[in-house]
Amino acid sequence: MSDNLKIVQIPEDRYVEAIDHLKWNFFADEPLNQAVGLCEKGKSHYELERHCLLTLNQGYSRMLVTETGTIAGMTLNGVLNEEERDEASRRLEEINDKQFKTIFGQLYKVNKKVDLFKKYNVQELFECRILSVDENFRGKGLANILMSDSLEVARKAGFKVFKADATGMYSQKVCLKHGFQVEAEIPYTDLPENIRPAPPHQAVKLMVKLLR
């Protein structure tokens, strides 16, 4: 692998470091986060960090590290159960942070367009929730390496359906390269101008790949 990187599960004793990586390389840069002004680069955000920690605790998240242990990139992966759909609706109502609620609302809306559980006759889905590469390691194809690894993790765990809520052009390209199909989307032109991601990003897309 390039730059002598290796890919490993994110251990609990590196959760704080993982969140720090996301503060500098994802929180402020993700298209919807950036559009609503969710937070500044390197700064904390309670709701987003809570979401990340809940995902990390499910044990499916992975990171690429250098020989010295520096995090070059990561995927935060989790499991979504059928019975959790009502929980998502309740959680949306409880969110007090206006900007985060706007983002969560768009993701909830695109997922409501297709009942993946019914369509594919499953009770749980494997979900890539965050795909992040350190800005110092970009342009090396690491996002594709991370996605390929996450797909293998999902296969080995016995999942049938792998999904991603891809909000930016770059993550969508990664998903398409790995054989994902677009199940539903919300064009950003449908959003008010004050929360609309800038080009080249065009839509939030619910993307799916069948594993077996």
C-alpha positions in Angstrom: 0.0 0.0 0.0 1.3 3.5 -0.8 3.4 5.3 1.8 3.7 2.1 3.9 0.1 2.5 5.2 -1.9 -0.2 6.8 -5.6 -0.5 7.5 -6.9 -1.5 10.9 -10.0 -1.3 13.1 -10.2 1.9 15.1 -9.5 0.8 18.7 -11.3 2.5 21.7 -8.0 4.0 23.0 -7.8 6.0 19.7 -11.3 7.4 19.6 -10.2 10.8 20.8 -7.5 10.9 18.1 -10.1 9.8 15.5 -12.4 12.6 16.5 -9.5 15.0 16.3 -8.8 13.8 12.7 -12.4 14.5 11.8 -12.4 18.0 13.3 -9.5 18.9 11.0 -10.5 17.0 7.9 -14.2 16.4 7.8 -16.4 18.4 10.2 -16.0 21.8 8.4 -15.4 20.4 4.9 -18.3 18.0 4.3 -20.5 19.8 1.7 -23.7 20.1 3.8 -21.8 21.0 7.0 -19.9 23.7 5.0 -23.1 25.0 3.4 -24.9 25.6 6.7 -21.7 26.8 8.6 -21.9 24.0 11.1 -18.5 24.6 12.6 -15.0 26.0 12.0 -12.1 23.8 11.0 -10.5 22.1 14.0 -13.4 23.0 16.3 -15.6 20.7 18.3 -19.3 20.1 17.6 -21.3 18.3 20.2 -24.0 16.6 18.1 -21.5 15.6 15.3 -19.0 14.1 17.8 -21.8 12.3 19.6 -22.9 10.8 16.3 -19.3 9.7 15.5 -18.8 8.1 18.9 -22.0 6.1 18.7 -20.8 4.8 15.3 -17.3 4.1 16.6 -18.8 2.1 19.5 -20.4 -0.3 17.0 -16.9 -1.6 16.1 -17.0 -1.6 12.3 -14.9 1.6 11.7 -11.5 1.5 10.1 -8.5 3.7 9.7 -5.4 3.9 7.5 -2.3 4.6 9.5 1.4 5.2 8.7 4.3 3.3 10.2 4.4 5.9 13.0 0.7 5.6 13.7 -0.4 8.8 12.0 -4.0 8.6 10.8 -4.1 9.1 7.0 -7.8 8.5 6.6 -10.8 6.6 8.0 -14.3 5.2 7.4 -16.9 5.4 10.2 -19.2 2.4 9.6 -22.2 1.3 11.4 -25.3 -0.9 11.4 -28.8 0.4 10.8 -31.7 -1.8 12.0 -35.2 -1.7 10.6 -36.7 -0.9 14.0 -34.5 2.2 14.3 -36.4 4.1 11.6 -38.9 5.5 14.1 -35.9 6.3 16.4 -34.5 8.5 13.7 -37.7 10.5 13.4 -37.8 11.0 17.2 -34.1 12.0 17.2 -34.7 14.6 14.5 -37.4 16.2 16.6 -35.2 16.3 19.7 -32.2 18.0 18.0 -31.8 21.6 19.2 -28.8 22.6 17.1 -30.5 24.3 14.1 -27.7 23.7 11.6 -27.2 20.1 12.5 -31.0 19.6 12.4 -31.0 20.9 8.9 -28.4 18.4 7.8 -29.9 15.5 9.6 -33.3 16.5 8.1 -31.9 16.2 4.5 -30.4 12.8 5.2 -33.6 11.6 6.8 -35.6 12.9 3.8 -33.5 11.1 1.2 -33.7 7.9 3.2 -37.4 8.1 3.4 -37.7 8.0 -0.4 -36.9 4.3 -0.5 -37.6 1.6 2.0 -34.4 -0.4 1.6 -35.4 -2.9 4.2 -38.6 -3.8 2.3 -37.0 -3.6 -1.1 -34.1 -5.9 -0.3 -35.9 -8.0 2.3 -33.5 -7.4 5.1 -33.7 -6.3 8.7 -30.4 -4.5 8.9 -28.1 -2.5 6.7 -24.3 -1.9 6.8 -23.7 1.8 6.5 -20.7 4.0 5.6 -21.5 7.1 7.6 -18.2 9.1 7.1 -15.4 8.7 4.7 -12.5 11.0 5.5 -8.9 11.4 4.2 -6.3 13.7 5.9 -5.7 16.7 3.6 -2.0 15.8 3.6 -2.7 12.4 2.1 -5.2 13.3 -0.6 -4.8 12.5 -4.2 -3.3 9.1 -3.5 -6.5 7.0 -3.9 -6.9 6.4 -0.2 -10.7 6.9 -0.2 -10.9 4.0 -2.7 -8.7 1.8 -0.5 -10.9 2.6 2.6 -14.1 1.9 0.7 -12.8 -1.4 -0.7 -11.8 -2.5 2.9 -15.2 -1.5 4.3 -17.0 -3.5 1.7 -14.9 -6.5 2.7 -15.7 -5.9 6.4 -19.4 -5.9 5.6 -19.2 -9.1 3.5 -17.3 -11.0 6.2 -19.9 -9.8 8.7 -22.6 -11.3 6.6 -24.5 -8.2 5.5 -26.5 -8.2 2.2 -26.9 -4.5 1.7 -24.2 -1.7 2.0 -25.5 1.9 1.9 -24.0 5.3 2.0 -25.6 8.8 2.2 -23.1 10.5 -0.2 -23.3 14.3 0.0 -20.4 15.3 -2.2 -19.2 14.7 -5.7 -16.0 13.0 -4.5 -17.6 10.4 -2.2 -20.2 9.7 -4.9 -17.4 9.0 -7.4 -15.8 6.6 -5.0 -19.2 4.8 -4.5 -19.8 4.6 -8.3 -16.3 3.2 -8.8 -17.2 0.4 -6.4 -20.4 -0.5 -8.1 -23.0 1.4 -6.0 -26.3 2.4 -7.5 -28.2 5.6 -6.8 -31.5 4.7 -5.0 -32.7 8.2 -4.3 -31.4 11.8 -4.4 -32.2 15.4 -3.5 -30.8 17.9 -5.9 -29.1 20.8 -4.1 -31.0 23.2 -6.4 -34.1 22.1 -4.4 -32.6 23.5 -1.2 -32.8 27.2 -0.1 -29.7 29.1 -1.3 -28.6 29.7 2.3 -28.1 26.0 2.9 -27.1 24.9 -0.6 -23.7 23.3 -1.1 -21.5 25.0 -3.7 -20.5 23.3 -7.0 -19.2 20.9 -7.9 -21.5 19.2 -5.5 -24.9 18.6 -7.0 -27.1 16.4 -4.8 -27.3 14.3 -1.7 -27.6 10.7 -2.9 -28.7 7.5 -1.2 -26.3 4.9 -2.7 -26.5 1.1 -2.3 -24.4 -1.9 -3.2 -25.6 -5.5 -2.9 -23.0 -7.8 -1.3 -24.6 -11.2 -1.9 
